[in-house]
Each structure stands twice: as C-alpha cells, then as structure tokens.
Amino acid sequence: MTYILAFLIGGLICGLGQLILDNTTFTPGHMLVLFTVLGAVLGGIGLYEPLIKLAGAGALIPVSGFGSSLVRGVMVESQKLGWVGLLTGVFEFTGLGLAAAVFFGTIIALIFTPRS
C-alpha cells in the first residue's frame, strides 16, 4: 500500500505541475521555483510533514520535497544554534545531495561533450 500511495501522491504532484505548465506561460524554471517555494512554505507551517509520512518518497522526490527539507533543516538548526542555525541549517538535510549533484555533474561534464 505504501508504494501505491507514493505513486499516487507523487503522480498527483507531477500532474499538477504539468497542468500548470501546459495552461500558463510558466517556463520550467518558474515551475522549479514555484514548487520549491510551495514545499518550503508548506513545510514551514507543518503541512508537508504529514504528506511525507503518508506518501514517503512520493512526496520527497519532487522538488517540493527539497523545499520542505530546506526549511526542516533551518528549523532544527535554529532551535539548536539560534540565529546561526538560520544560515547553516539549509545544508543540514540537503548538503550531501547538493555536493553529490555538483560532483557527479562535474564528472559527467568532463567525460561527455555537449551537442550544442
């Protein structure tokens, strides 16, 4: 049942994004920002965490889960470190993923030649 919920919730998030993309003048960059900020706001007011508990990876994998993770890290670190946590907390839950993306992106860029 967990896989089905993850598939349905993740598909619903992606389907909503596709509907917005098809029916507005938004670019993929606009959608990236929209869903990241939406996930951050919902995470900040405590509404995204129940969705993550319900859908698991179906709610974490879309970019809205990244926004929620950013806010969650800031909230945890600001409780421990105060004002300093507001600056360092962003990397608490997302730092490893960001570092891996930069590392592997660099390796792939060195190996392959772009077409254009």
MMTF fields as JSON, N, C-alpha, C and O atoms, coordinates in Angstrom:
{
  "mmtfVersion": "1.0.0",
  "mmtfProducer": "UNKNOWN",
  "numBonds": 463,
  "numAtoms": 464,
  "numGroups": 116,
  "numChains": 1,
  "numModels": 1,
  "chainsPerModel": [1],
  "groupsPerChain": [116],
  "chainIdList": ["A"],
  "bondAtomList": [4, 2, 8, 6, 12, 10, 16, 14, 20, 18, 24, 22, 28, 26, 32, 30, 36, 34, 40, 38, 44, 42, 48, 46, 52, 50, 56, 54, 60, 58, 64, 62, 68, 66, 72, 70, 76, 74, 80, 78, 84, 82, 88, 86, 92, 90, 96, 94, 100, 98, 104, 102, 108, 106, 112, 110, 116, 114, 120, 118, 124, 122, 128, 126, 132, 130, 136, 134, 140, 138, 144, 142, 148, 146, 152, 150, 156, 154, 160, 158, 164, 162, 168, 166, 172, 170, 176, 174, 180, 178, 184, 182, 188, 186, 192, 190, 196, 194, 200, 198, 204, 202, 208, 206, 212, 210, 216, 214, 220, 218, 224, 222, 228, 226, 232, 230, 236, 234, 240, 238, 244, 242, 248, 246, 252, 250, 256, 254, 260, 258, 264, 262, 268, 266, 272, 270, 276, 274, 280, 278, 284, 282, 288, 286, 292, 290, 296, 294, 300, 298, 304, 302, 308, 306, 312, 310, 316, 314, 320, 318, 324, 322, 328, 326, 332, 330, 336, 334, 340, 338, 344, 342, 348, 346, 352, 350, 356, 354, 360, 358, 364, 362, 368, 366, 372, 370, 376, 374, 380, 378, 384, 382, 388, 386, 392, 390, 396, 394, 400, 398, 404, 402, 408, 406, 412, 410, 416, 414, 420, 418, 424, 422, 428, 426, 432, 430, 436, 434, 440, 438, 444, 442, 448, 446, 452, 450, 456, 454, 460, 458],
  "bondOrderList": [1, 1, 1, 1, 1, 1, 1, 1, 1, 1, 1, 1, 1, 1, 1, 1, 1, 1, 1, 1, 1, 1, 1, 1, 1, 1, 1, 1, 1, 1, 1, 1, 1, 1, 1, 1, 1, 1, 1, 1, 1, 1, 1, 1, 1, 1, 1, 1, 1, 1, 1, 1, 1, 1, 1, 1, 1, 1, 1, 1, 1, 1, 1, 1, 1, 1, 1, 1, 1, 1, 1, 1, 1, 1, 1, 1, 1, 1, 1, 1, 1, 1, 1, 1, 1, 1, 1, 1, 1, 1, 1, 1, 1, 1, 1, 1, 1, 1, 1, 1, 1, 1, 1, 1, 1, 1, 1, 1, 1, 1, 1, 1, 1, 1, 1],
  "groupList": [{"groupName": "MET", "atomNameList": ["N", "CA", "C", "O"], "elementList": ["N", "C", "C", "O"], "formalChargeList": [0, 0, 0, 0], "bondAtomList": [1, 0, 2, 1, 3, 2], "bondOrderList": [1, 1, 2], "singleLetterCode": "M", "chemCompType": "L-PEPTIDE LINKING"}, {"groupName": "THR", "atomNameList": ["N", "CA", "C", "O"], "elementList": ["N", "C", "C", "O"], "formalChargeList": [0, 0, 0, 0], "bondAtomList": [1, 0, 2, 1, 3, 2], "bondOrderList": [1, 1, 2], "singleLetterCode": "T", "chemCompType": "L-PEPTIDE LINKING"}, {"groupName": "TYR", "atomNameList": ["N", "CA", "C", "O"], "elementList": ["N", "C", "C", "O"], "formalChargeList": [0, 0, 0, 0], "bondAtomList": [1, 0, 2, 1, 3, 2], "bondOrderList": [1, 1, 2], "singleLetterCode": "Y", "chemCompType": "L-PEPTIDE LINKING"}, {"groupName": "ILE", "atomNameList": ["N", "CA", "C", "O"], "elementList": ["N", "C", "C", "O"], "formalChargeList": [0, 0, 0, 0], "bondAtomList": [1, 0, 2, 1, 3, 2], "bondOrderList": [1, 1, 2], "singleLetterCode": "I", "chemCompType": "L-PEPTIDE LINKING"}, {"groupName": "LEU", "atomNameList": ["N", "CA", "C", "O"], "elementList": ["N", "C", "C", "O"], "formalChargeList": [0, 0, 0, 0], "bondAtomList": [1, 0, 2, 1, 3, 2], "bondOrderList": [1, 1, 2], "singleLetterCode": "L", "chemCompType": "L-PEPTIDE LINKING"}, {"groupName": "ALA", "atomNameList": ["N", "CA", "C", "O"], "elementList": ["N", "C", "C", "O"], "formalChargeList": [0, 0, 0, 0], "bondAtomList": [1, 0, 2, 1, 3, 2], "bondOrderList": [1, 1, 2], "singleLetterCode": "A", "chemCompType": "L-PEPTIDE LINKING"}, {"groupName": "PHE", "atomNameList": ["N", "CA", "C", "O"], "elementList": ["N", "C", "C", "O"], "formalChargeList": [0, 0, 0, 0], "bondAtomList": [1, 0, 2, 1, 3, 2], "bondOrderList": [1, 1, 2], "singleLetterCode": "F", "chemCompType": "L-PEPTIDE LINKING"}, {"groupName": "GLY", "atomNameList": ["N", "CA", "C", "O"], "elementList": ["N", "C", "C", "O"], "formalChargeList": [0, 0, 0, 0], "bondAtomList": [1, 0, 2, 1, 3, 2], "bondOrderList": [1, 1, 2], "singleLetterCode": "G", "chemCompType": "PEPTIDE LINKING"}, {"groupName": "CYS", "atomNameList": ["N", "CA", "C", "O"], "elementList": ["N", "C", "C", "O"], "formalChargeList": [0, 0, 0, 0], "bondAtomList": [1, 0, 2, 1, 3, 2], "bondOrderList": [1, 1, 2], "singleLetterCode": "C", "chemCompType": "L-PEPTIDE LINKING"}, {"groupName": "GLN", "atomNameList": ["N", "CA", "C", "O"], "elementList": ["N", "C", "C", "O"], "formalChargeList": [0, 0, 0, 0], "bondAtomList": [1, 0, 2, 1, 3, 2], "bondOrderList": [1, 1, 2], "singleLetterCode": "Q", "chemCompType": "L-PEPTIDE LINKING"}, {"groupName": "ASP", "atomNameList": ["N", "CA", "C", "O"], "elementList": ["N", "C", "C", "O"], "formalChargeList": [0, 0, 0, 0], "bondAtomList": [1, 0, 2, 1, 3, 2], "bondOrderList": [1, 1, 2], "singleLetterCode": "D", "chemCompType": "L-PEPTIDE LINKING"}, {"groupName": "ASN", "atomNameList": ["N", "CA", "C", "O"], "elementList": ["N", "C", "C", "O"], "formalChargeList": [0, 0, 0, 0], "bondAtomList": [1, 0, 2, 1, 3, 2], "bondOrderList": [1, 1, 2], "singleLetterCode": "N", "chemCompType": "L-PEPTIDE LINKING"}, {"groupName": "PRO", "atomNameList": ["N", "CA", "C", "O"], "elementList": ["N", "C", "C", "O"], "formalChargeList": [0, 0, 0, 0], "bondAtomList": [1, 0, 2, 1, 3, 2], "bondOrderList": [1, 1, 2], "singleLetterCode": "P", "chemCompType": "L-PEPTIDE LINKING"}, {"groupName": "HIS", "atomNameList": ["N", "CA", "C", "O"], "elementList": ["N", "C", "C", "O"], "formalChargeList": [0, 0, 0, 0], "bondAtomList": [1, 0, 2, 1, 3, 2], "bondOrderList": [1, 1, 2], "singleLetterCode": "H", "chemCompType": "L-PEPTIDE LINKING"}, {"groupName": "VAL", "atomNameList": ["N", "CA", "C", "O"], "elementList": ["N", "C", "C", "O"], "formalChargeList": [0, 0, 0, 0], "bondAtomList": [1, 0, 2, 1, 3, 2], "bondOrderList": [1, 1, 2], "singleLetterCode": "V", "chemCompType": "L-PEPTIDE LINKING"}, {"groupName": "GLU", "atomNameList": ["N", "CA", "C", "O"], "elementList": ["N", "C", "C", "O"], "formalChargeList": [0, 0, 0, 0], "bondAtomList": [1, 0, 2, 1, 3, 2], "bondOrderList": [1, 1, 2], "singleLetterCode": "E", "chemCompType": "L-PEPTIDE LINKING"}, {"groupName": "LYS", "atomNameList": ["N", "CA", "C", "O"], "elementList": ["N", "C", "C", "O"], "formalChargeList": [0, 0, 0, 0], "bondAtomList": [1, 0, 2, 1, 3, 2], "bondOrderList": [1, 1, 2], "singleLetterCode": "K", "chemCompType": "L-PEPTIDE LINKING"}, {"groupName": "SER", "atomNameList": ["N", "CA", "C", "O"], "elementList": ["N", "C", "C", "O"], "formalChargeList": [0, 0, 0, 0], "bondAtomList": [1, 0, 2, 1, 3, 2], "bondOrderList": [1, 1, 2], "singleLetterCode": "S", "chemCompType": "L-PEPTIDE LINKING"}, {"groupName": "ARG", "atomNameList": ["N", "CA", "C", "O"], "elementList": ["N", "C", "C", "O"], "formalChargeList": [0, 0, 0, 0], "bondAtomList": [1, 0, 2, 1, 3, 2], "bondOrderList": [1, 1, 2], "singleLetterCode": "R", "chemCompType": "L-PEPTIDE LINKING"}, {"groupName": "TRP", "atomNameList": ["N", "CA", "C", "O"], "elementList": ["N", "C", "C", "O"], "formalChargeList": [0, 0, 0, 0], "bondAtomList": [1, 0, 2, 1, 3, 2], "bondOrderList": [1, 1, 2], "singleLetterCode": "W", "chemCompType": "L-PEPTIDE LINKING"}],
  "groupTypeList": [0, 1, 2, 3, 4, 5, 6, 4, 3, 7, 7, 4, 3, 8, 7, 4, 7, 9, 4, 3, 4, 10, 11, 1, 1, 6, 1, 12, 7, 13, 0, 4, 14, 4, 6, 1, 14, 4, 7, 5, 14, 4, 7, 7, 3, 7, 4, 2, 15, 12, 4, 3, 16, 4, 5, 7, 5, 7, 5, 4, 3, 12, 14, 17, 7, 6, 7, 17, 17, 4, 14, 18, 7, 14, 0, 14, 15, 17, 9, 16, 4, 7, 19, 14, 7, 4, 4, 1, 7, 14, 6, 15, 6, 1, 7, 4, 7, 4, 5, 5, 5, 14, 6, 6, 7, 1, 3, 3, 5, 4, 3, 6, 1, 12, 18, 17],
  "groupIdList": [1, 2, 3, 4, 5, 6, 7, 8, 9, 10, 11, 12, 13, 14, 15, 16, 17, 18, 19, 20, 21, 22, 23, 24, 25, 26, 27, 28, 29, 30, 31, 32, 33, 34, 35, 36, 37, 38, 39, 40, 41, 42, 43, 44, 45, 46, 47, 48, 49, 50, 51, 52, 53, 54, 55, 56, 57, 58, 59, 60, 61, 62, 63, 64, 65, 66, 67, 68, 69, 70, 71, 72, 73, 74, 75, 76, 77, 78, 79, 80, 81, 82, 83, 84, 85, 86, 87, 88, 89, 90, 91, 92, 93, 94, 95, 96, 97, 98, 99, 100, 101, 102, 103, 104, 105, 106, 107, 108, 109, 110, 111, 112, 113, 114, 115, 116],
  "secStructList": [7, 2, 2, 2, 2, 2, 2, 2, 2, 2, 2, 2, 2, 2, 2, 2, 2, 2, 2, 2, 2, 2, 2, 1, 1, 7, 7, 2, 2, 2, 2, 2, 2, 2, 2, 2, 2, 2, 2, 2, 2, 2, 2, 2, 6, 6, 1, 2, 2, 2, 2, 2, 2, 2, 2, 6, 2, 2, 2, 2, 1, 1, 2, 2, 2, 2, 2, 2, 2, 2, 2, 2, 2, 2, 2, 2, 2, 2, 2, 2, 2, 6, 2, 2, 2, 2, 2, 2, 4, 4, 4, 6, 6, 6, 2, 2, 2, 2, 2, 2, 2, 2, 2, 2, 2, 2, 2, 2, 2, 2, 2, 1, 7, 7, 7, 7],
  "xCoordList": [0.819, 0.0, 0.863, 0.48, 2.033, 2.939, 3.394, 3.476, 3.691, 4.134, 3.022, 3.268, 1.813, 0.674, 0.446, 0.233, 0.491, 0.317, 1.445, 1.21, 2.664, 3.794, 3.613, 3.852, 3.196, 2.974, 1.858, 1.999, 0.754, -0.391, -0.095, -0.402, 0.495, 0.793, 1.865, 1.726, 2.931, 3.975, 3.438, 3.79, 2.591, 1.97, 1.041, 0.963, 0.336, -0.55, 0.245, -0.15, 1.354, 2.206, 2.754, 2.72, 3.257, 3.814, 2.73, 2.955, 1.566, 0.447, -0.022, -0.346, -0.06, -0.419, 0.593, 0.22, 1.859, 2.903, 2.75, 2.937, 2.412, 2.232, 1.018, 1.053, -0.056, -1.233, -0.91, -1.327, -0.173, 0.213, 1.112, 0.956, 2.041, 2.975, 2.248, 2.583, 1.255, 0.531, -0.44, -0.681, -0.993, -2.059, -1.652, -2.509, -0.385, 0.1, 1.32, 1.738, 1.871, 3.087, 4.333, 5.412, 4.195, 5.345, 6.347, 5.978, 7.61, 8.69, 9.054, 8.61, 9.848, 10.291, 11.027, 10.953, 11.727, 12.388, 11.389, 11.598, 10.305, 9.247, 8.658, 8.393, 8.458, 7.878, 8.806, 8.355, 10.094, 11.069, 10.987, 10.948, 10.96, 10.877, 9.532, 9.484, 8.439, 7.108, 6.992, 6.528, 7.412, 7.265, 8.259, 7.934, 9.441, 10.383, 9.858, 9.9, 9.366, 8.828, 7.553, 7.351, 6.7, 5.483, 5.81, 5.184, 6.785, 7.204, 7.799, 7.58, 8.556, 9.153, 8.074, 8.128, 7.107, 6.033, 5.196, 4.904, 4.81, 4.024, 4.815, 4.25, 6.119, 6.96, 7.091, 7.117, 7.174, 7.316, 6.093, 6.217, 4.914, 3.692, 3.238, 2.189, 4.037, 3.778, 2.806, 2.321, 2.502, 1.561, 2.224, 1.557, 3.511, 4.175, 4.651, 4.724, 4.968, 5.44, 4.401, 4.769, 3.1, 2.114, 2.022, 1.776, 2.221, 2.211, 3.4, 3.267, 4.555, 5.735, 5.496, 5.875, 4.876, 4.582, 3.604, 3.702, 2.665, 1.67, 2.257, 2.073, 2.959, 3.383, 4.852, 5.258, 5.654, 7.066, 7.795, 7.771, 8.446, 9.231, 8.367, 8.876, 7.082, 6.196, 6.091, 5.796, 6.33, 6.323, 7.732, 7.918, 8.726, 10.101, 10.831, 11.648, 10.552, 11.298, 11.001, 11.942, 9.739, 9.526, 10.255, 10.593, 10.489, 11.281, 10.603, 11.263, 9.316, 8.644, 9.185, 9.22, 9.602, 10.232, 11.57, 11.96, 12.287, 13.549, 13.301, 14.037, 12.273, 11.938, 11.568, 11.957, 10.817, 10.454, 11.683, 11.775, 12.619, 13.849, 14.709, 15.334, 14.74, 15.482, 14.939, 15.698, 13.631, 13.01, 13.158, 13.386, 13.03, 13.173, 14.568, 14.714, 15.599, 16.964, 17.149, 17.798, 16.585, 16.688, 15.995, 16.52, 14.836, 14.096, 14.849, 14.916, 15.411, 16.153, 17.402, 17.663, 18.168, 19.41, 19.171, 19.96, 18.111, 17.852, 17.424, 17.658, 16.804, 16.481, 17.73, 17.806, 18.723, 19.967, 20.936, 21.549, 21.077, 22.128, 21.621, 22.422, 20.321, 19.785, 19.911, 19.648, 20.319, 20.411, 21.397, 21.185, 22.45, 23.431, 22.785, 23.126, 21.867, 21.171, 20.336, 20.077, 19.907, 19.156, 20.016, 19.502, 21.309, 22.214, 22.793, 22.98, 23.076, 23.72, 22.725, 23.083, 21.494, 20.507, 20.086, 19.598, 20.266, 19.876, 20.602, 20.049, 21.835, 22.635, 22.526, 23.156, 21.744, 21.64, 21.119, 21.723, 20.016, 19.428, 19.714, 19.506, 20.179, 20.333, 21.784, 22.054, 22.706, 24.103, 24.725, 25.428, 24.483, 25.06, 24.523, 25.281, 23.229, 22.635, 23.167, 23.427, 23.331, 23.872, 25.319, 25.713, 26.101, 27.503, 27.604, 28.444, 26.759, 26.77, 26.372, 26.963, 25.379, 24.943, 26.07, 26.296, 26.769, 27.879, 29.01, 29.557, 29.356, 30.446, 30.148, 30.947, 29.0, 28.683, 28.415, 28.73, 27.845, 27.66, 28.992, 29.122, 29.981, 31.319, 31.96, 32.553, 31.851, 32.426, 31.789, 32.496, 30.469, 29.78, 30.163, 30.333, 30.299, 30.671, 32.079, 32.367, 32.958, 34.326, 34.404, 35.266, 33.519, 33.554, 32.889, 33.417, 31.735, 30.947, 31.049, 31.292, 30.862, 30.885, 29.443, 28.691, 29.041, 27.671, 27.46, 28.4, 26.239, 25.915, 25.847, 26.15, 25.464, 25.324, 26.16, 26.144],
  "yCoordList": [-1.197, 0.0, 1.262, 2.285, 1.178, 2.329, 2.72, 3.906, 1.724, 2.018, 2.67, 3.584, 2.195, 2.758, 4.209, 5.067, 4.485, 5.872, 6.77, 7.91, 6.254, 7.042, 7.346, 8.471, 6.36, 6.552, 7.558, 8.443, 7.426, 8.317, 9.755, 10.692, 9.933, 11.29, 11.936, 13.094, 11.203, 11.739, 12.056, 13.078, 11.183, 11.432, 12.625, 13.379, 12.801, 13.956, 15.261, 16.241, 15.271, 16.473, 16.774, 17.919, 15.748, 15.949, 16.306, 17.126, 15.698, 16.023, 17.455, 18.134, 17.913, 19.305, 20.244, 21.253, 19.904, 20.704, 20.731, 21.775, 19.59, 19.536, 20.346, 21.01, 20.299, 21.111, 22.601, 23.353, 23.018, 24.428, 24.801, 25.868, 23.931, 24.197, 24.299, 25.144, 23.439, 23.425, 24.594, 25.054, 25.073, 26.065, 27.475, 28.355, 27.712, 29.044, 29.344, 28.526, 30.515, 30.869, 30.593, 31.092, 29.807, 29.478, 28.643, 27.808, 28.881, 28.068, 26.992, 27.069, 25.998, 25.016, 25.655, 25.144, 26.751, 27.45, 28.037, 27.997, 28.579, 29.091, 27.96, 28.136, 26.803, 25.665, 25.179, 24.81, 25.18, 24.768, 25.663, 25.185, 26.96, 27.913, 27.793, 27.793, 27.691, 27.598, 26.4, 26.538, 25.237, 24.038, 24.003, 23.476, 24.544, 24.61, 25.529, 25.185, 26.695, 27.644, 27.086, 27.226, 26.462, 25.869, 24.789, 24.728, 23.94, 22.917, 23.523, 23.018, 24.611, 25.28, 25.906, 25.798, 26.552, 27.191, 26.132, 26.261, 25.094, 24.027, 23.314, 22.921, 23.149, 22.559, 23.468, 22.999, 24.772, 25.732, 25.816, 26.038, 25.639, 25.704, 24.32, 24.177, 23.304, 21.967, 21.12, 20.111, 21.492, 20.715, 19.704, 18.784, 19.849, 18.927, 17.657, 16.595, 17.757, 16.583, 15.452, 14.296, 15.747, 14.657, 14.022, 12.823, 14.835, 14.301, 13.359, 12.329, 13.713, 12.848, 11.55, 10.479, 11.63, 10.414, 9.514, 8.289, 10.115, 9.343, 8.752, 7.565, 9.563, 9.141, 8.748, 8.185, 9.026, 8.664, 9.334, 10.557, 8.525, 9.055, 9.767, 10.593, 9.468, 10.153, 11.634, 12.421, 12.028, 13.442, 14.008, 15.221, 13.149, 13.638, 13.846, 14.759, 13.018, 13.067, 14.323, 14.911, 14.77, 16.028, 17.191, 17.121, 18.24, 19.37, 20.059, 20.773, 19.855, 20.409, 19.756, 20.396, 18.503, 17.842, 18.463, 18.492, 18.966, 19.662, 20.955, 21.267, 21.694, 22.917, 22.625, 23.356, 21.555, 21.163, 20.761, 21.082, 20.065, 19.665, 20.867, 20.877, 21.871, 23.094, 23.735, 24.091, 23.877, 24.513, 23.652, 24.174, 22.342, 21.454, 21.575, 21.613, 21.636, 21.81, 23.127, 23.181, 24.187, 25.502, 25.489, 26.048, 24.864, 24.835, 24.043, 24.464, 22.902, 22.082, 22.81, 22.871, 23.358, 24.03, 25.337, 25.691, 26.055, 27.307, 27.036, 27.866, 25.896, 25.537, 25.195, 25.472, 24.588, 24.227, 25.396, 25.593, 26.18, 27.196, 28.634, 29.568, 28.822, 30.182, 30.784, 30.121, 32.059, 32.789, 32.157, 32.225, 31.556, 30.921, 29.753, 29.481, 29.077, 27.959, 28.359, 27.54, 29.628, 30.098, 30.089, 29.917, 30.271, 30.284, 28.91, 28.565, 28.129, 26.834, 25.688, 24.632, 25.881, 24.809, 24.387, 23.272, 25.261, 24.936, 23.684, 22.902, 23.496, 22.365, 21.14, 20.12, 21.215, 20.104, 18.83, 17.768, 18.922, 17.741, 17.671, 16.624, 18.746, 18.775, 18.878, 18.763, 19.09, 19.312, 18.153, 18.37, 16.933, 15.763, 15.622, 15.335, 15.82, 15.732, 16.802, 16.529, 18.018, 19.101, 18.818, 19.029, 18.345, 18.025, 16.896, 16.951, 15.88, 14.77, 15.257, 14.833, 16.139, 16.66, 17.443, 17.295, 18.27, 19.042, 18.099, 18.249, 17.142, 16.214, 15.398, 15.381, 14.726, 13.874, 14.694, 14.241, 15.882, 16.761, 17.155, 17.214, 17.425, 17.771, 16.589, 16.751, 15.409, 14.207, 13.949, 13.681, 14.027, 13.789, 14.851, 14.538, 16.107, 17.17, 16.972, 17.345, 16.392, 16.141, 14.946, 14.909, 13.986, 12.776, 12.993, 12.568, 13.655, 13.786, 15.184, 16.149, 15.287, 16.567, 16.975, 16.17, 18.198, 18.608, 18.747, 19.02, 18.561, 18.614, 20.029, 20.247, 20.98, 22.335, 23.337, 24.523],
  "zCoordList": [0.0, 0.0, 0.0, -0.566, 0.642, 0.693, -0.707, -1.027, -1.544, -2.908, -3.725, -4.512, -3.528, -4.268, -3.865, -4.721, -2.556, -2.1, -2.594, -2.995, -2.563, -3.061, -4.545, -4.983, -5.309, -6.739, -6.995, -7.84, -6.269, -6.49, -6.07, -6.807, -4.9, -4.42, -5.287, -5.681, -5.589, -6.465, -7.852, -8.44, -8.372, -9.672, -9.645, -10.615, -8.539, -8.398, -8.379, -9.011, -7.66, -7.62, -9.014, -9.465, -9.692, -11.032, -12.043, -12.933, -11.908, -12.8, -12.622, -13.596, -11.377, -11.108, -11.768, -12.367, -11.651, -12.294, -13.806, -14.431, -14.399, -15.853, -16.281, -17.317, -15.498, -15.819, -15.786, -16.667, -14.774, -14.672, -15.846, -16.439, -16.176, -17.278, -18.62, -19.451, -18.826, -20.099, -20.253, -21.369, -19.152, -19.227, -18.836, -18.749, -18.6, -18.276, -19.14, -19.959, -18.942, -19.679, -18.846, -19.164, -17.788, -16.953, -17.729, -18.555, -17.452, -18.008, -16.977, -15.831, -17.363, -16.373, -15.19, -14.073, -15.421, -14.322, -13.336, -12.123, -13.871, -12.996, -12.151, -10.962, -12.776, -12.054, -10.955, -9.87, -11.235, -10.233, -9.004, -7.87, -9.246, -8.136, -7.43, -6.2, -8.184, -7.598, -6.654, -5.523, -7.119, -6.296, -5.132, -4.068, -5.309, -4.197, -3.098, -1.917, -3.495, -2.51, -1.878, -0.672, -2.674, -2.129, -1.103, -0.045, -1.41, -0.448, 0.806, 1.907, 0.648, 1.802, 2.68, 3.905, 2.065, 2.845, 3.55, 4.739, 2.83, 3.457, 4.554, 5.574, 4.344, 5.383, 6.58, 7.718, 6.339, 7.426, 8.318, 9.522, 7.742, 8.56, 9.018, 9.646, 8.697, 9.225, 8.429, 8.942, 7.194, 6.398, 5.473, 4.999, 5.204, 4.277, 4.985, 4.366, 6.253, 7.009, 7.044, 6.838, 7.3, 7.229, 5.834, 5.707, 4.795, 3.432, 3.218, 2.558, 3.775, 3.677, 4.44, 3.967, 5.61, 6.381, 5.63, 5.708, 4.907, 4.162, 2.885, 2.614, 2.1, 0.77, 0.668, -0.348, 1.681, 1.636, 0.485, 0.353, -0.35, -1.459, -2.492, -3.25, -2.541, -3.474, -3.187, -4.086, -1.938, -1.571, -1.451, -1.55, -1.24, -1.079, -2.401, -2.514, -3.396, -4.646, -5.467, -5.999, -5.6, -6.333, -5.663, -4.481, -6.407, -5.909, -4.722, -3.967, -4.552, -3.372, -2.095, -1.044, -2.177, -1.039, -0.695, 0.472, -1.712, -1.481, -0.691, 0.245, -1.072, -0.342, 1.1, 2.01, 1.304, 2.66, 3.478, 4.662, 2.85, 3.541, 3.918, 4.978, 3.061, 3.386, 4.661, 5.562, 4.722, 5.881, 7.126, 8.217, 6.974, 8.129, 8.733, 9.955, 7.879, 8.373, 9.092, 10.137, 8.545, 9.18, 10.541, 11.504, 10.631, 11.893, 12.964, 14.119, 12.579, 13.542, 14.024, 15.226, 13.096, 13.465, 14.211, 15.087, 13.888, 14.603, 16.04, 16.919, 16.292, 17.674, 18.461, 19.658, 17.792, 18.476, 18.596, 19.645, 17.511, 17.454, 17.462, 17.493, 17.434, 17.4, 16.009, 15.005, 15.963, 14.697, 13.719, 12.508, 14.211, 13.332, 12.585, 11.434, 13.236, 12.611, 11.416, 10.535, 11.374, 10.21, 8.951, 7.846, 9.113, 7.966, 7.651, 6.484, 8.685, 8.466, 8.301, 7.78, 8.735, 8.704, 7.315, 7.128, 6.336, 4.97, 4.487, 3.713, 4.94, 4.468, 5.361, 5.081, 6.425, 7.37, 6.694, 6.841, 5.96, 5.326, 3.832, 3.219, 3.242, 1.79, 1.324, 0.129, 2.233, 1.858, 1.103, 0.117, 1.54, 0.872, -0.541, -1.468, -0.714, -2.046, -2.984, -4.156, -2.476, -3.297, -3.685, -4.832, -2.731, -3.018, -4.046, -4.944, -3.921, -4.881, -6.272, -7.265, -6.356, -7.656, -8.333, -9.534, -7.568, -8.138, -8.568, -9.66, -7.726, -8.028, -9.288, -10.224, -9.308, -10.45, -11.709, -12.809, -11.573, -12.726, -13.342, -14.565, -12.501, -12.995, -13.698, -14.764, -13.12, -13.734, -15.102, -16.074, -15.182, -16.447, -17.477, -18.656, -17.037, -17.97, -18.5, -19.637, -17.701, -18.157, -19.114, -19.992, -18.947, -19.772, -21.132, -22.16, -21.135, -22.368, -22.943, -22.218, -24.251, -24.949, -25.26, -25.811, -24.923, -25.234, -26.741, -27.487, -27.168, -28.595, -29.14, -30.313, -28.331, -28.855, -28.106, -28.435]
}
